[in-house]
Amino acid sequence: MTVLDWNAAERAARGFSAGWGADEPGGAIIVFDASGPQLVMAGGLESLATKTPFSASSVVRYASVTKHAFAASMLSHGDVIALDETLSRHLPELQAPLADVTVGQALDMTGGLPDVRECLTLLGLSVFTETKSGPLLDFLFRMNRLNFAAGSEISYSNTGYRLVEAALERKGLFFRDYIRKQGEALGVVLDAPDVWNDPVDGLVPGYWHDGARWQLSAAGLHISASGSMTGSATALARWVGALMAGKGAYAGIFDRLARPRHFADGSETGYGLGIRQVVLGSRMLYGHGGSHPGYKSHFLVDRDSQTGIVVVANREDVNAYKIALETMAALTGAALPVAGDALPDGLYVTESGPWWLEVRGAALTYLDNEDTLYRDEGDRVSTRSPTSPALLRYDGAAITGVIGHAERRFLPAHDDGVPEALSGRWLSPEGALLEVDGDAVVMGIGPVRQRMPLTALGRGRFLFTLVDGPWTKRILLHLLDDDRLELVLSRARMIEYQRLT
């Protein structure tokens, strides 16, 4: 039987909430058990304009916390769509190999589906550029490359949720209707607007800090059910608590969502349907996080003790996962993982292909996705992440191991310079234009034109950094042949350009 230390949990949570200044954006934390909220605390402001304090009733965007709720709505229509069916059965416009990805793979991150938002970044479109559902689907219907073969690896992507939502909407089934009804049944307000500018009752603004001052957040992407839910900390705690309890209409739903999925080779992924496994000491927690520009969220539940936590915030700099994990560790007495710095610092790249990583202490960046490294058995370190898993060691000459479920060997990057032959204008089949001018990439037009220095990694691989409002992206330019290159991010690895001049 777990002995719960609510005083320790309160100290941990209060230590985080106290860091949200009285004149800054803020957030709320709720720790609950089977009987309801036991600890509720908040800090900071829900609006810098009105100076209204943030509270557990402040309405925010949950972002990717939405995923498990959408999966629950899909599972409630098993007579309409099944996890083992291919996407093309419901969306015949899809081309191979996207057409052959199953519904389950689309939702469990093993489908290799390129993430729409990162694809748009690689085409030079800002996070603020408005896009609509129909043209985005048409964009996906034109794709004929995956990030990797379906079932072979795992990497986070929002696109599968977008596609499955579109399939359900063709049957007249809308996620917004589902989640509103769930909120009504629980006595709270839950909503799911799929356009950023849609009015939402009580929605507080999100903020990001540009280094000098707080800025209002915004996003132009049609959101989709990958991250459209809105609500308060109270509403999220009520919803998650009902799923965890599994009574009445919620019986068995959490089990189906949290059940690990499998790679093509039969091994488990540690990720279900919008639910990830989190190992904490000898305990297994379940949860998910969310991030939109200016909003952060996370929830974790310990089913053995029937306890959980939700964290929401309207500021970009909040590490909601850290808050949730450390508070649950304090509550349950479980030991936190120990950060591992066994890998030498530096930039590394595979002998060929677009795969690169950077090590800085216990921070690992792989294809622009950053994780913390933790000690593992022997001289190995691990990310402990089911959606970006890595188990690595240094053998004296290279970093080797498994990353994303793929065996990789990384050698120190070699700056062999940017060849003059790379210079010129390059055009994407989607109409995007970039220019390589000497040792820099130039993207954008007029006042949004950016010149970004290239760092050579060796053998036709070059890194450059793109700043887009609250986001900073490190993009790999990979030369495929003399007249063809691809741009690569963690969630989009297949945007190609052809030489014009």
MARDREN-775804 format. One record per residue (C-alpha): residue in three letters; z, y, x. Coordinates in nm, 2 decimals. Example, Ala and Ser with C-alpha at 12.3 -4.5 7.8 and 13.67 -1.06 7.14 Angstrom:
# MARDREN-775804
{rec "Ala",{0.78,-0.45,1.23}},
{rec "Ser",{0.71,-0.11,1.37}},
# end
This chain:
# MARDREN-775804
{rec "Met",{0.00,0.00,0.00}},
{rec "Thr",{-0.10,0.34,0.13}},
{rec "Val",{0.18,0.60,0.18}},
{rec "Leu",{0.03,0.93,0.09}},
{rec "Asp",{0.16,1.24,0.27}},
{rec "Trp",{0.07,1.53,0.03}},
{rec "Asn",{0.26,1.78,0.25}},
{rec "Ala",{0.05,1.70,0.55}},
{rec "Ala",{-0.26,1.72,0.34}},
{rec "Glu",{-0.15,2.06,0.21}},
{rec "Arg",{-0.09,2.19,0.56}},
{rec "Ala",{-0.43,2.08,0.67}},
{rec "Ala",{-0.62,2.22,0.38}},
{rec "Arg",{-0.43,2.55,0.38}},
{rec "Gly",{-0.50,2.59,0.75}},
{rec "Phe",{-0.87,2.58,0.67}},
{rec "Ser",{-0.86,2.81,0.36}},
{rec "Ala",{-0.64,3.06,0.55}},
{rec "Gly",{-0.94,3.12,0.78}},
{rec "Trp",{-1.14,3.27,0.50}},
{rec "Gly",{-1.05,3.63,0.53}},
{rec "Ala",{-0.95,3.85,0.24}},
{rec "Asp",{-1.26,4.07,0.29}},
{rec "Glu",{-1.50,3.78,0.36}},
{rec "Pro",{-1.68,3.51,0.15}},
{rec "Gly",{-1.46,3.21,0.09}},
{rec "Gly",{-1.42,2.88,-0.08}},
{rec "Ala",{-1.20,2.64,-0.26}},
{rec "Ile",{-1.04,2.30,-0.18}},
{rec "Ile",{-0.91,2.05,-0.43}},
{rec "Val",{-0.73,1.72,-0.34}},
{rec "Phe",{-0.68,1.49,-0.63}},
{rec "Asp",{-0.57,1.14,-0.73}},
{rec "Ala",{-0.62,0.93,-1.04}},
{rec "Ser",{-0.41,1.16,-1.25}},
{rec "Gly",{-0.60,1.48,-1.15}},
{rec "Pro",{-0.57,1.77,-0.90}},
{rec "Gln",{-0.26,1.76,-0.68}},
{rec "Leu",{-0.35,2.04,-0.44}},
{rec "Val",{-0.56,2.34,-0.53}},
{rec "Met",{-0.62,2.63,-0.28}},
{rec "Ala",{-0.87,2.89,-0.22}},
{rec "Gly",{-0.94,3.18,0.01}},
{rec "Gly",{-1.18,3.47,0.06}},
{rec "Leu",{-1.40,3.64,-0.20}},
{rec "Glu",{-1.65,3.50,-0.45}},
{rec "Ser",{-1.83,3.84,-0.43}},
{rec "Leu",{-1.83,4.10,-0.16}},
{rec "Ala",{-1.96,4.35,-0.42}},
{rec "Thr",{-1.69,4.30,-0.68}},
{rec "Lys",{-1.41,4.19,-0.44}},
{rec "Thr",{-1.32,3.92,-0.68}},
{rec "Pro",{-1.11,3.65,-0.50}},
{rec "Phe",{-1.27,3.30,-0.47}},
{rec "Ser",{-1.10,3.05,-0.70}},
{rec "Ala",{-1.13,2.69,-0.80}},
{rec "Ser",{-1.33,2.82,-1.10}},
{rec "Ser",{-1.59,3.00,-0.89}},
{rec "Val",{-1.94,2.86,-0.96}},
{rec "Val",{-2.14,2.77,-0.65}},
{rec "Arg",{-2.45,2.56,-0.57}},
{rec "Tyr",{-2.35,2.21,-0.47}},
{rec "Ala",{-2.68,2.15,-0.29}},
{rec "Ser",{-2.73,1.79,-0.18}},
{rec "Val",{-2.40,1.67,-0.34}},
{rec "Thr",{-2.65,1.66,-0.64}},
{rec "Lys",{-2.81,1.35,-0.51}},
{rec "His",{-2.56,1.09,-0.63}},
{rec "Ala",{-2.56,1.26,-0.97}},
{rec "Phe",{-2.93,1.24,-1.00}},
{rec "Ala",{-2.93,0.87,-0.89}},
{rec "Ala",{-2.67,0.81,-1.16}},
{rec "Ser",{-2.91,0.96,-1.42}},
{rec "Met",{-3.19,0.74,-1.29}},
{rec "Leu",{-2.99,0.43,-1.31}},
{rec "Ser",{-2.91,0.50,-1.67}},
{rec "His",{-3.28,0.46,-1.74}},
{rec "Gly",{-3.34,0.12,-1.58}},
{rec "Asp",{-3.58,0.03,-1.86}},
{rec "Val",{-3.81,0.32,-1.75}},
{rec "Ile",{-3.79,0.30,-1.37}},
{rec "Ala",{-3.66,0.04,-1.12}},
{rec "Leu",{-3.55,0.07,-0.76}},
{rec "Asp",{-3.80,-0.20,-0.64}},
{rec "Glu",{-4.10,-0.04,-0.80}},
{rec "Thr",{-4.34,0.16,-0.58}},
{rec "Leu",{-4.37,0.53,-0.63}},
{rec "Ser",{-4.74,0.50,-0.70}},
{rec "Arg",{-4.66,0.31,-1.02}},
{rec "His",{-4.52,0.63,-1.16}},
{rec "Leu",{-4.71,0.88,-0.95}},
{rec "Pro",{-5.06,0.73,-0.90}},
{rec "Glu",{-5.18,1.05,-0.73}},
{rec "Leu",{-4.99,0.96,-0.41}},
{rec "Gln",{-5.19,0.83,-0.12}},
{rec "Ala",{-5.09,0.54,0.11}},
{rec "Pro",{-4.86,0.50,0.29}},
{rec "Leu",{-4.65,0.73,0.07}},
{rec "Ala",{-4.77,0.54,-0.24}},
{rec "Asp",{-4.62,0.22,-0.12}},
{rec "Val",{-4.27,0.35,-0.06}},
{rec "Thr",{-4.03,0.21,-0.32}},
{rec "Val",{-3.81,0.41,-0.55}},
{rec "Gly",{-3.51,0.27,-0.38}},
{rec "Gln",{-3.64,0.36,-0.03}},
{rec "Ala",{-3.72,0.71,-0.16}},
{rec "Leu",{-3.36,0.76,-0.26}},
{rec "Asp",{-3.18,0.58,0.03}},
{rec "Met",{-3.35,0.77,0.32}},
{rec "Thr",{-3.54,0.47,0.46}},
{rec "Gly",{-3.87,0.57,0.30}},
{rec "Gly",{-3.99,0.79,0.59}},
{rec "Leu",{-4.10,1.06,0.34}},
{rec "Pro",{-4.15,1.39,0.51}},
{rec "Asp",{-3.91,1.66,0.39}},
{rec "Val",{-4.09,1.93,0.20}},
{rec "Arg",{-3.88,2.22,0.33}},
{rec "Glu",{-3.93,2.12,0.69}},
{rec "Cys",{-4.30,2.07,0.64}},
{rec "Leu",{-4.32,2.42,0.50}},
{rec "Thr",{-4.14,2.55,0.81}},
{rec "Leu",{-4.40,2.37,1.03}},
{rec "Leu",{-4.67,2.55,0.84}},
{rec "Gly",{-4.51,2.88,0.91}},
{rec "Leu",{-4.36,2.94,0.56}},
{rec "Ser",{-4.02,3.11,0.56}},
{rec "Val",{-3.71,2.98,0.37}},
{rec "Phe",{-3.76,3.29,0.15}},
{rec "Thr",{-4.11,3.21,0.05}},
{rec "Glu",{-4.13,3.11,-0.32}},
{rec "Thr",{-4.29,2.78,-0.40}},
{rec "Lys",{-4.33,2.61,-0.74}},
{rec "Ser",{-4.30,2.25,-0.85}},
{rec "Gly",{-4.66,2.17,-0.94}},
{rec "Pro",{-4.82,2.30,-0.61}},
{rec "Leu",{-4.55,2.13,-0.41}},
{rec "Leu",{-4.63,1.79,-0.58}},
{rec "Asp",{-5.00,1.86,-0.51}},
{rec "Phe",{-4.91,1.92,-0.14}},
{rec "Leu",{-4.73,1.58,-0.13}},
{rec "Phe",{-5.02,1.41,-0.30}},
{rec "Arg",{-5.24,1.53,-0.01}},
{rec "Met",{-5.02,1.37,0.25}},
{rec "Asn",{-5.13,1.05,0.43}},
{rec "Arg",{-4.86,1.02,0.70}},
{rec "Leu",{-4.50,0.91,0.69}},
{rec "Asn",{-4.23,1.01,0.94}},
{rec "Phe",{-4.20,0.63,1.02}},
{rec "Ala",{-4.29,0.31,0.85}},
{rec "Ala",{-4.09,0.26,0.53}},
{rec "Gly",{-3.78,0.05,0.58}},
{rec "Ser",{-3.79,0.06,0.96}},
{rec "Glu",{-3.57,0.36,1.03}},
{rec "Ile",{-3.35,0.61,0.84}},
{rec "Ser",{-3.36,0.98,0.84}},
{rec "Tyr",{-3.25,1.24,0.59}},
{rec "Ser",{-3.51,1.37,0.35}},
{rec "Asn",{-3.50,1.55,0.02}},
{rec "Thr",{-3.86,1.45,-0.08}},
{rec "Gly",{-3.78,1.11,-0.24}},
{rec "Tyr",{-3.55,1.28,-0.49}},
{rec "Arg",{-3.82,1.53,-0.57}},
{rec "Leu",{-4.08,1.25,-0.63}},
{rec "Val",{-3.85,1.03,-0.84}},
{rec "Glu",{-3.75,1.34,-1.05}},
{rec "Ala",{-4.12,1.41,-1.11}},
{rec "Ala",{-4.17,1.05,-1.22}},
{rec "Leu",{-3.88,1.07,-1.47}},
{rec "Glu",{-4.00,1.41,-1.61}},
{rec "Arg",{-4.34,1.25,-1.69}},
{rec "Lys",{-4.14,1.02,-1.92}},
{rec "Gly",{-3.97,1.32,-2.08}},
{rec "Leu",{-3.64,1.26,-1.89}},
{rec "Phe",{-3.48,1.57,-1.73}},
{rec "Phe",{-3.19,1.58,-1.49}},
{rec "Arg",{-3.07,1.91,-1.62}},
{rec "Asp",{-3.02,1.77,-1.97}},
{rec "Tyr",{-2.83,1.47,-1.83}},
{rec "Ile",{-2.59,1.67,-1.61}},
{rec "Arg",{-2.52,1.93,-1.88}},
{rec "Lys",{-2.42,1.65,-2.12}},
{rec "Gln",{-2.19,1.49,-1.85}},
{rec "Gly",{-2.02,1.83,-1.80}},
{rec "Glu",{-1.97,1.87,-2.17}},
{rec "Ala",{-1.82,1.52,-2.20}},
{rec "Leu",{-1.57,1.60,-1.92}},
{rec "Gly",{-1.48,1.95,-2.05}},
{rec "Val",{-1.64,2.14,-1.76}},
{rec "Val",{-1.97,2.32,-1.70}},
{rec "Leu",{-2.23,2.16,-1.48}},
{rec "Asp",{-2.58,2.28,-1.46}},
{rec "Ala",{-2.90,2.21,-1.25}},
{rec "Pro",{-3.14,2.50,-1.24}},
{rec "Asp",{-3.44,2.40,-1.02}},
{rec "Val",{-3.54,2.76,-0.94}},
{rec "Trp",{-3.32,2.98,-0.72}},
{rec "Asn",{-3.37,3.29,-0.93}},
{rec "Asp",{-3.29,3.12,-1.26}},
{rec "Pro",{-2.97,3.29,-1.41}},
{rec "Val",{-2.67,3.06,-1.41}},
{rec "Asp",{-2.35,3.15,-1.59}},
{rec "Gly",{-2.09,3.26,-1.34}},
{rec "Leu",{-2.28,3.17,-1.03}},
{rec "Val",{-2.14,3.35,-0.73}},
{rec "Pro",{-2.36,3.48,-0.45}},
{rec "Gly",{-2.39,3.29,-0.12}},
{rec "Tyr",{-2.37,3.47,0.22}},
{rec "Trp",{-2.47,3.42,0.58}},
{rec "His",{-2.37,3.62,0.88}},
{rec "Asp",{-2.64,3.77,1.10}},
{rec "Gly",{-2.41,3.84,1.39}},
{rec "Ala",{-2.33,4.19,1.28}},
{rec "Arg",{-2.27,4.17,0.90}},
{rec "Trp",{-2.27,3.94,0.60}},
{rec "Gln",{-2.60,3.91,0.42}},
{rec "Leu",{-2.69,3.78,0.07}},
{rec "Ser",{-2.85,3.44,0.09}},
{rec "Ala",{-3.18,3.34,-0.09}},
{rec "Ala",{-3.43,3.06,-0.09}},
{rec "Gly",{-3.78,3.04,-0.23}},
{rec "Leu",{-3.82,2.66,-0.25}},
{rec "His",{-3.84,2.49,-0.59}},
{rec "Ile",{-3.51,2.31,-0.55}},
{rec "Ser",{-3.56,1.98,-0.74}},
{rec "Ala",{-3.29,1.72,-0.81}},
{rec "Ser",{-3.23,1.68,-0.44}},
{rec "Gly",{-3.00,1.97,-0.46}},
{rec "Ser",{-3.00,2.16,-0.79}},
{rec "Met",{-2.65,2.12,-0.93}},
{rec "Thr",{-2.42,2.41,-0.98}},
{rec "Gly",{-2.05,2.42,-1.08}},
{rec "Ser",{-1.70,2.50,-0.97}},
{rec "Ala",{-1.47,2.31,-0.74}},
{rec "Thr",{-1.28,2.21,-1.06}},
{rec "Ala",{-1.59,2.08,-1.23}},
{rec "Leu",{-1.69,1.88,-0.92}},
{rec "Ala",{-1.34,1.73,-0.89}},
{rec "Arg",{-1.35,1.63,-1.25}},
{rec "Trp",{-1.69,1.46,-1.22}},
{rec "Val",{-1.62,1.28,-0.90}},
{rec "Gly",{-1.27,1.17,-1.03}},
{rec "Ala",{-1.43,1.02,-1.34}},
{rec "Leu",{-1.69,0.83,-1.13}},
{rec "Met",{-1.41,0.70,-0.90}},
{rec "Ala",{-1.19,0.59,-1.19}},
{rec "Gly",{-1.49,0.41,-1.34}},
{rec "Lys",{-1.36,0.40,-1.70}},
{rec "Gly",{-1.56,0.40,-2.02}},
{rec "Ala",{-1.91,0.54,-1.98}},
{rec "Tyr",{-1.85,0.56,-1.61}},
{rec "Ala",{-1.77,0.19,-1.56}},
{rec "Gly",{-1.95,0.05,-1.26}},
{rec "Ile",{-2.16,0.36,-1.18}},
{rec "Phe",{-1.98,0.44,-0.85}},
{rec "Asp",{-2.02,0.08,-0.73}},
{rec "Arg",{-2.39,0.09,-0.78}},
{rec "Leu",{-2.43,0.43,-0.61}},
{rec "Ala",{-2.21,0.35,-0.31}},
{rec "Arg",{-2.35,0.00,-0.25}},
{rec "Pro",{-2.51,0.00,0.09}},
{rec "Arg",{-2.89,-0.03,0.10}},
{rec "His",{-3.09,-0.23,0.36}},
{rec "Phe",{-3.36,-0.19,0.62}},
{rec "Ala",{-3.66,-0.41,0.61}},
{rec "Asp",{-3.50,-0.64,0.86}},
{rec "Gly",{-3.21,-0.70,0.62}},
{rec "Ser",{-2.94,-0.50,0.80}},
{rec "Glu",{-2.72,-0.26,0.61}},
{rec "Thr",{-2.78,0.12,0.63}},
{rec "Gly",{-2.43,0.25,0.54}},
{rec "Tyr",{-2.60,0.48,0.29}},
{rec "Gly",{-2.64,0.41,-0.08}},
{rec "Leu",{-2.80,0.62,-0.35}},
{rec "Gly",{-2.67,0.97,-0.27}},
{rec "Ile",{-2.35,0.83,-0.13}},
{rec "Arg",{-2.27,0.78,0.23}},
{rec "Gln",{-2.00,0.55,0.39}},
{rec "Val",{-1.75,0.73,0.61}},
{rec "Val",{-1.53,0.52,0.84}},
{rec "Leu",{-1.18,0.69,0.89}},
{rec "Gly",{-0.96,0.47,1.10}},
{rec "Ser",{-0.93,0.14,0.92}},
{rec "Arg",{-1.03,0.30,0.59}},
{rec "Met",{-1.37,0.33,0.42}},
{rec "Leu",{-1.43,0.66,0.24}},
{rec "Tyr",{-1.74,0.75,0.03}},
{rec "Gly",{-1.89,1.09,-0.02}},
{rec "His",{-2.17,1.33,0.05}},
{rec "Gly",{-2.22,1.69,0.16}},
{rec "Gly",{-2.45,1.97,0.06}},
{rec "Ser",{-2.60,2.28,0.22}},
{rec "His",{-2.81,2.56,0.08}},
{rec "Pro",{-2.85,2.90,0.25}},
{rec "Gly",{-2.51,3.06,0.19}},
{rec "Tyr",{-2.34,2.76,0.03}},
{rec "Lys",{-2.16,2.45,0.16}},
{rec "Ser",{-2.00,2.16,-0.02}},
{rec "His",{-1.86,1.81,0.04}},
{rec "Phe",{-1.66,1.54,-0.14}},
{rec "Leu",{-1.49,1.23,-0.01}},
{rec "Val",{-1.30,0.97,-0.20}},
{rec "Asp",{-1.07,0.69,-0.08}},
{rec "Arg",{-1.10,0.42,-0.35}},
{rec "Asp",{-0.81,0.21,-0.22}},
{rec "Ser",{-0.56,0.49,-0.28}},
{rec "Gln",{-0.76,0.65,-0.57}},
{rec "Thr",{-0.76,0.99,-0.39}},
{rec "Gly",{-1.03,1.23,-0.30}},
{rec "Ile",{-1.12,1.58,-0.20}},
{rec "Val",{-1.38,1.84,-0.29}},
{rec "Val",{-1.47,2.14,-0.08}},
{rec "Val",{-1.70,2.42,-0.19}},
{rec "Ala",{-1.78,2.75,-0.02}},
{rec "Asn",{-2.02,3.05,-0.05}},
{rec "Arg",{-2.05,3.11,0.32}},
{rec "Glu",{-2.30,2.95,0.56}},
{rec "Asp",{-2.06,2.89,0.85}},
{rec "Val",{-1.82,2.65,0.67}},
{rec "Asn",{-1.80,2.29,0.80}},
{rec "Ala",{-1.72,2.13,0.47}},
{rec "Tyr",{-1.73,1.78,0.61}},
{rec "Lys",{-1.47,1.86,0.88}},
{rec "Ile",{-1.24,2.01,0.62}},
{rec "Ala",{-1.27,1.71,0.39}},
{rec "Leu",{-1.24,1.45,0.66}},
{rec "Glu",{-0.94,1.61,0.84}},
{rec "Thr",{-0.76,1.67,0.51}},
{rec "Met",{-0.81,1.31,0.40}},
{rec "Ala",{-0.69,1.19,0.74}},
{rec "Ala",{-0.37,1.40,0.70}},
{rec "Leu",{-0.32,1.26,0.34}},
{rec "Thr",{-0.37,0.89,0.43}},
{rec "Gly",{-0.23,0.90,0.79}},
{rec "Ala",{-0.56,0.76,0.92}},
{rec "Ala",{-0.66,0.84,1.27}},
{rec "Leu",{-0.95,1.08,1.33}},
{rec "Pro",{-1.23,0.96,1.56}},
{rec "Val",{-1.22,1.08,1.92}},
{rec "Ala",{-1.51,1.28,2.04}},
{rec "Gly",{-1.70,1.12,2.32}},
{rec "Asp",{-1.87,1.30,2.61}},
{rec "Ala",{-1.99,1.00,2.81}},
{rec "Leu",{-2.35,1.12,2.83}},
{rec "Pro",{-2.46,1.37,3.09}},
{rec "Asp",{-2.56,1.71,2.96}},
{rec "Gly",{-2.92,1.79,2.95}},
{rec "Leu",{-3.26,1.75,2.78}},
{rec "Tyr",{-3.41,1.41,2.75}},
{rec "Val",{-3.74,1.27,2.62}},
{rec "Thr",{-3.89,0.92,2.57}},
{rec "Glu",{-4.17,0.82,2.81}},
{rec "Ser",{-4.42,0.90,2.54}},
{rec "Gly",{-4.42,1.02,2.18}},
{rec "Pro",{-4.24,1.31,2.02}},
{rec "Trp",{-3.88,1.19,2.05}},
{rec "Trp",{-3.64,1.41,2.24}},
{rec "Leu",{-3.27,1.48,2.25}},
{rec "Glu",{-3.02,1.72,2.40}},
{rec "Val",{-2.66,1.65,2.50}},
{rec "Arg",{-2.40,1.92,2.54}},
{rec "Gly",{-2.05,1.77,2.57}},
{rec "Ala",{-1.99,1.58,2.25}},
{rec "Ala",{-2.28,1.74,2.07}},
{rec "Leu",{-2.60,1.55,2.03}},
{rec "Thr",{-2.92,1.71,1.91}},
{rec "Tyr",{-3.20,1.47,1.81}},
{rec "Leu",{-3.53,1.62,1.69}},
{rec "Asp",{-3.33,1.93,1.59}},
{rec "Asn",{-3.06,1.74,1.40}},
{rec "Glu",{-2.72,1.79,1.54}},
{rec "Asp",{-2.43,1.54,1.53}},
{rec "Thr",{-2.10,1.50,1.70}},
{rec "Leu",{-2.07,1.20,1.94}},
{rec "Tyr",{-1.76,0.98,1.92}},
{rec "Arg",{-1.62,0.72,2.15}},
{rec "Asp",{-1.73,0.36,2.07}},
{rec "Glu",{-1.69,0.03,2.24}},
{rec "Gly",{-1.71,0.03,2.62}},
{rec "Asp",{-1.91,0.31,2.76}},
{rec "Arg",{-2.10,0.38,2.44}},
{rec "Val",{-2.09,0.67,2.21}},
{rec "Ser",{-2.18,0.69,1.84}},
{rec "Thr",{-2.26,0.96,1.58}},
{rec "Arg",{-2.09,0.75,1.31}},
{rec "Ser",{-2.35,0.89,1.07}},
{rec "Pro",{-2.53,0.66,0.82}},
{rec "Thr",{-2.83,0.90,0.79}},
{rec "Ser",{-2.86,0.98,1.15}},
{rec "Pro",{-2.71,0.68,1.33}},
{rec "Ala",{-2.70,0.67,1.70}},
{rec "Leu",{-2.53,0.42,1.94}},
{rec "Leu",{-2.61,0.52,2.29}},
{rec "Arg",{-2.50,0.47,2.65}},
{rec "Tyr",{-2.60,0.61,2.99}},
{rec "Asp",{-2.72,0.35,3.24}},
{rec "Gly",{-2.74,0.58,3.55}},
{rec "Ala",{-3.10,0.67,3.50}},
{rec "Ala",{-3.16,0.70,3.12}},
{rec "Ile",{-2.99,0.72,2.79}},
{rec "Thr",{-3.06,0.41,2.60}},
{rec "Gly",{-2.97,0.26,2.26}},
{rec "Val",{-3.04,0.28,1.89}},
{rec "Ile",{-3.11,0.60,1.71}},
{rec "Gly",{-3.22,0.62,1.35}},
{rec "His",{-3.22,0.24,1.37}},
{rec "Ala",{-3.50,0.25,1.63}},
{rec "Glu",{-3.46,0.13,1.99}},
{rec "Arg",{-3.52,0.43,2.23}},
{rec "Arg",{-3.50,0.50,2.60}},
{rec "Phe",{-3.46,0.87,2.70}},
{rec "Leu",{-3.53,1.00,3.05}},
{rec "Pro",{-3.44,1.35,3.18}},
{rec "Ala",{-3.71,1.60,3.06}},
{rec "His",{-3.94,1.72,3.33}},
{rec "Asp",{-4.06,2.08,3.31}},
{rec "Asp",{-4.42,2.04,3.44}},
{rec "Gly",{-4.52,2.38,3.30}},
{rec "Val",{-4.75,2.48,3.01}},
{rec "Pro",{-5.11,2.41,3.10}},
{rec "Glu",{-5.37,2.68,3.05}},
{rec "Ala",{-5.58,2.43,2.85}},
{rec "Leu",{-5.32,2.44,2.57}},
{rec "Ser",{-5.39,2.81,2.49}},
{rec "Gly",{-5.61,2.88,2.19}},
{rec "Arg",{-5.60,2.89,1.81}},
{rec "Trp",{-5.50,2.58,1.62}},
{rec "Leu",{-5.56,2.52,1.24}},
{rec "Ser",{-5.37,2.29,1.00}},
{rec "Pro",{-5.57,2.11,0.72}},
{rec "Glu",{-5.33,2.31,0.49}},
{rec "Gly",{-5.47,2.64,0.62}},
{rec "Ala",{-5.18,2.73,0.85}},
{rec "Leu",{-5.28,2.89,1.19}},
{rec "Leu",{-5.09,2.90,1.51}},
{rec "Glu",{-5.18,3.03,1.85}},
{rec "Val",{-5.08,2.92,2.19}},
{rec "Asp",{-5.09,3.22,2.42}},
{rec "Gly",{-5.00,3.13,2.78}},
{rec "Asp",{-4.64,2.99,2.77}},
{rec "Ala",{-4.56,3.09,2.41}},
{rec "Val",{-4.64,2.99,2.05}},
{rec "Val",{-4.74,3.27,1.81}},
{rec "Met",{-4.69,3.21,1.43}},
{rec "Gly",{-4.70,3.44,1.13}},
{rec "Ile",{-4.89,3.76,1.06}},
{rec "Gly",{-4.82,4.13,1.06}},
{rec "Pro",{-4.45,4.22,1.07}},
{rec "Val",{-4.34,3.86,1.05}},
{rec "Arg",{-4.54,3.75,1.35}},
{rec "Gln",{-4.32,3.57,1.60}},
{rec "Arg",{-4.38,3.49,1.96}},
{rec "Met",{-4.17,3.19,2.08}},
{rec "Pro",{-4.15,3.08,2.44}},
{rec "Leu",{-4.24,2.71,2.51}},
{rec "Thr",{-4.02,2.49,2.72}},
{rec "Ala",{-4.21,2.20,2.87}},
{rec "Leu",{-4.05,1.85,2.85}},
{rec "Gly",{-4.33,1.66,3.02}},
{rec "Arg",{-4.64,1.47,2.92}},
{rec "Gly",{-4.76,1.71,2.66}},
{rec "Arg",{-4.43,1.78,2.48}},
{rec "Phe",{-4.30,2.14,2.44}},
{rec "Leu",{-4.00,2.29,2.26}},
{rec "Phe",{-3.99,2.63,2.09}},
{rec "Thr",{-3.73,2.80,1.88}},
{rec "Leu",{-3.81,2.95,1.54}},
{rec "Val",{-3.56,3.19,1.37}},
{rec "Asp",{-3.58,3.20,0.99}},
{rec "Gly",{-3.31,3.41,0.83}},
{rec "Pro",{-2.99,3.19,0.83}},
{rec "Trp",{-3.17,2.90,1.00}},
{rec "Thr",{-3.27,2.84,1.36}},
{rec "Lys",{-3.51,2.55,1.41}},
{rec "Arg",{-3.61,2.39,1.74}},
{rec "Ile",{-3.96,2.25,1.70}},
{rec "Leu",{-4.14,2.01,1.92}},
{rec "Leu",{-4.51,2.07,1.99}},
{rec "His",{-4.66,1.74,2.08}},
{rec "Leu",{-5.02,1.73,2.21}},
{rec "Leu",{-5.19,1.42,2.07}},
{rec "Asp",{-5.52,1.48,2.25}},
{rec "Asp",{-5.72,1.77,2.39}},
{rec "Asp",{-5.80,1.90,2.04}},
{rec "Arg",{-5.51,1.78,1.82}},
{rec "Leu",{-5.14,1.84,1.82}},
{rec "Glu",{-4.85,1.78,1.59}},
{rec "Leu",{-4.53,1.98,1.52}},
{rec "Val",{-4.21,1.78,1.48}},
{rec "Leu",{-3.87,1.84,1.33}},
{rec "Ser",{-3.61,1.57,1.24}},
{rec "Arg",{-3.71,1.55,0.87}},
{rec "Ala",{-4.09,1.62,0.91}},
{rec "Arg",{-4.28,1.46,1.20}},
{rec "Met",{-4.64,1.46,1.08}},
{rec "Ile",{-4.78,1.81,1.04}},
{rec "Glu",{-5.10,1.82,1.25}},
{rec "Tyr",{-5.31,2.11,1.38}},
{rec "Gln",{-5.67,2.09,1.52}},
{rec "Arg",{-5.81,2.32,1.79}},
{rec "Leu",{-6.03,2.61,1.67}},
{rec "Thr",{-6.10,2.78,2.00}},
# end
